[in-house]
Amino acid sequence: MTDLLAVRGVTKRFGGVVANHEIFLQVPHGSIVGLIGPNGSGKTTLFNSIVGYHPIDGGSIAFDGREISRLRVPAIARLGLVRTFQQTRVFGKMSCLQNLQVSVPHVHEGLAAMCTRQSPAVTERARKILRMAGLQGHADQRGADLSFGQQKLLEICMALMNEPRLLLLDEPTAGVNPVMIDSLIALLTDINARLGITLLVIEHNMRVMMQLAGHIYCLAHGEVLAQGSPAQITANRAVVEAYLGGQP
């Protein structure tokens, strides 16, 4: 498979602190790639650099062969590179359906106008995505009234309204109960298999990583410590010592 995302030698500094040092990472078209590492290892900083929140200090980032490291966030999103966050970012006073309606890109009206002037095609697409996530019964429910796990599902649905080619997910199962974790795994598997969306996932839950990712990178101290299949990563002594906290 050819690479949809290629991170080559990326370095990011904050003053005298080096958050990422010469990171190399490849995400092939159609794959699910995992990113693990202890807190403070530079995972979220790397995500922020990829989507344009932080200008990098060295290296390059290519999306489908195009250099994007000097582009701003909106321009990168329009190319089809979209992310979610550790903390859910839903509109609590809006219904689930409205949350998806206002997530349609390139709309420059107030939130109320976005909801009332949506085309039938946009509304139907939003309902289809809600069904895919098992949230069709909550279409008219306020975002704030959903459980935390359901809000995580809703945020992923909102990202899908942007028609991403690559979706970056920052700890999608953090704080979610075990039953809802299975729903999230099923949705992400569906997104990849049925919609053909490539995924790059930060996740601390190794059970989730073992089920989702075909290839995993482990960061430590802002550098790539190891990469390989889930089995290779969990058997890697350096990874175990730095992150997993035990013997392989």
C-alpha positions as a printed Julia matrix, in Angstrom:
248×3 Matrix{Float64}:
   0.0    0.0    0.0
   1.16   3.52  -0.74
   1.33   6.09   2.04
  -1.55   8.48   2.59
   0.42  10.24   5.34
   4.2   10.42   5.55
   5.87  12.13   8.5
   9.58  12.52   7.83
  12.0   13.71  10.49
   9.51  16.0   12.2
  10.85  18.04  15.1
   8.79  20.37  17.28
  10.17  22.57  20.06
   8.46  24.72  22.66
  11.17  27.09  23.8
  13.98  24.89  25.04
  11.79  21.78  25.28
  11.91  19.32  22.39
   8.44  17.72  22.24
   9.07  15.74  19.03
  12.52  14.86  17.74
  12.98  13.59  14.18
   9.76  11.57  14.07
   9.31   9.24  11.1
   5.84   7.72  10.67
   3.94   6.26   7.72
   0.2    5.65   7.38
  -0.71   3.63   4.25
  -3.98   4.17   2.38
  -6.82   2.17   3.95
  -4.9    1.18   7.07
  -5.46   1.59  10.81
  -2.24   2.71  12.49
  -1.85   3.06  16.24
   0.23   5.51  18.25
   1.05   4.69  21.87
   3.41   5.98  24.52
   3.48   7.22  28.1
   1.98  10.59  29.01
   4.23  13.4   27.84
   5.82  11.33  25.07
   4.71  13.77  22.34
   1.72  11.97  20.8
  -0.79  14.84  20.91
   1.91  17.33  19.88
   2.51  15.21  16.79
  -1.23  15.19  16.02
  -1.34  18.96  16.4
   1.57  19.33  13.99
   0.02  17.01  11.41
  -3.26  18.95  11.28
  -1.6   22.36  11.28
  -2.11  23.58  14.85
   1.63  23.77  15.49
   4.15  24.8   12.82
   6.99  22.28  12.85
  10.63  23.23  13.41
  12.12  20.59  11.15
  11.25  17.77   8.78
   8.24  17.43   6.5
   4.65  16.17   6.51
   3.12  14.9    3.28
  -0.56  14.02   2.77
  -1.19  11.94  -0.34
   2.12  13.12  -1.72
   1.53  16.82  -1.04
   3.61  18.76   1.47
   1.23  20.21   4.08
   3.49  21.3    6.93
   3.11  25.0    6.03
  -0.66  24.9    5.51
  -3.17  26.19   8.05
  -5.78  24.02   9.79
  -8.75  24.82   7.47
  -6.73  24.13   4.32
  -5.54  20.78   5.68
  -9.09  19.84   6.71
 -10.35  20.61   3.2
  -7.87  18.07   1.86
  -9.62  15.41   3.96
  -7.41  15.24   7.06
  -9.6   15.59  10.16
  -9.06  14.95  13.88
 -11.01  14.38  17.1
  -9.88  15.35  20.61
  -9.29  13.72  24.0
 -12.1   15.79  25.5
 -15.36  15.65  23.58
 -16.32  18.8   21.71
 -20.04  18.57  21.04
 -22.68  21.3   21.16
 -24.48  20.38  24.38
 -27.62  22.44  23.8
 -28.14  21.13  20.27
 -29.66  17.82  19.3
 -27.48  15.05  17.93
 -28.89  15.69  14.46
 -28.12  19.39  14.72
 -24.56  18.62  15.89
 -24.0   16.79  12.62
 -25.75  19.43  10.53
 -23.5   22.22  11.78
 -20.42  20.06  11.15
 -20.82  20.34   7.39
 -17.76  22.19   6.08
 -17.74  25.45   4.13
 -20.84  26.87   5.82
 -20.5   30.48   6.92
 -23.76  31.22   8.68
 -24.78  31.32  12.33
 -25.44  28.01  14.06
 -29.22  28.45  14.08
 -29.25  29.25  10.36
 -27.1   26.2    9.61
 -29.64  23.95  11.31
 -32.73  25.46   9.66
 -31.38  25.8    6.12
 -29.82  22.38   5.64
 -30.68  20.56   2.44
 -32.6   17.26   2.64
 -29.47  15.53   1.34
 -27.36  16.82   4.26
 -30.03  15.82   6.78
 -30.35  12.35   5.3
 -26.59  11.9    5.35
 -26.51  12.95   8.99
 -29.24  10.44   9.86
 -27.36   7.7    7.99
 -24.19   8.4    9.97
 -26.15   8.38  13.25
 -27.58   4.98  12.29
 -24.08   3.69  11.59
 -23.05   4.67  15.12
 -26.21   3.29  16.73
 -27.37   6.79  17.69
 -30.43   6.98  15.47
 -32.72   6.79  18.5
 -30.98   9.85  19.98
 -31.28  12.11  16.92
 -33.49  14.63  18.75
 -31.73  14.33  22.11
 -29.44  17.12  23.31
 -25.74  16.4   23.14
 -25.35  17.29  26.82
 -27.86  14.58  27.78
 -25.85  11.76  26.22
 -23.51   9.57  28.24
 -19.79  10.32  27.89
 -19.34   7.31  25.63
 -22.24   8.37  23.44
 -20.71  11.84  23.18
 -17.51  10.19  21.93
 -19.56   8.4   19.27
 -21.29  11.67  18.38
 -17.98  13.51  17.97
 -16.78  10.83  15.55
 -20.05  11.19  13.63
 -19.47  14.95  13.44
 -16.01  14.33  12.0
 -17.5   12.02   9.37
 -19.7   14.87   8.09
 -16.43  16.44   6.85
 -15.89  13.42   4.55
 -12.37  12.69   5.82
  -9.89  10.58   3.94
  -7.71  10.3    7.06
  -9.21  10.54  10.54
  -6.93  11.18  13.53
  -8.46  10.02  16.8
  -6.94  11.14  20.11
  -7.78   8.55  22.8
 -11.29   7.69  21.55
 -11.98   5.22  24.39
 -10.52   7.22  27.32
 -13.03   7.42  30.19
 -15.54   5.21  28.38
 -17.19   2.21  30.05
 -16.3   -1.28  28.72
 -19.63  -1.85  26.97
 -19.37   1.44  25.07
 -15.73   0.69  24.22
 -16.95  -2.29  22.19
 -19.37   0.03  20.35
 -16.52   2.42  19.57
 -14.33  -0.4   18.27
 -17.18  -1.6   16.06
 -17.77   1.92  14.69
 -14.09   2.54  13.94
 -13.8   -0.86  12.24
 -16.88  -0.04  10.17
 -15.54   3.39   9.23
 -12.35   1.81   7.96
 -13.83  -1.25   6.25
 -17.09   0.14   4.84
 -16.21   3.77   4.19
 -12.56   3.23   3.31
 -11.37   5.91   5.73
  -7.78   5.57   6.94
  -7.31   5.9   10.71
  -4.42   7.05  12.91
  -5.32   6.39  16.54
  -3.74   7.47  19.83
  -4.88   5.0   22.46
  -3.72   3.82  25.9
  -5.98   0.77  26.01
  -3.87  -2.02  24.52
  -6.87  -4.31  24.14
  -8.34  -1.72  21.81
  -5.07  -1.38  19.93
  -4.73  -5.15  19.53
  -8.21  -5.29  17.98
  -7.93  -2.22  15.77
  -4.43  -1.5   14.56
  -2.43  -3.39  11.98
   0.72  -1.42  12.8
   1.72   0.5   15.94
   4.29   3.19  16.68
   5.46   3.72  20.25
   6.8    7.14  21.28
   8.96   7.83  24.31
  10.61  11.13  25.22
   9.43  12.62  21.93
  11.06   9.97  19.74
   9.93   6.76  18.04
  10.99   4.0   20.41
   9.67   1.09  18.34
   7.21   0.17  15.6
   5.68  -3.05  14.4
   2.62  -5.28  14.56
   0.62  -5.35  17.82
   2.25  -8.68  18.72
   5.72  -7.28  18.05
   5.04  -4.16  20.11
   3.69  -6.03  23.14
   6.7   -8.36  23.04
   9.23  -5.55  22.68
  11.23  -5.26  25.92
  11.99  -1.56  25.45
   8.29  -0.8   24.94
   7.32  -2.88  27.96
   9.81  -1.09  30.16
   8.94   2.39  28.89
   5.18   2.04  28.62
   3.47  -1.23  29.43
   5.05  -1.6   32.85
   5.99  -5.23  33.14
   7.69  -8.18  31.45
   6.78  -9.24  27.88
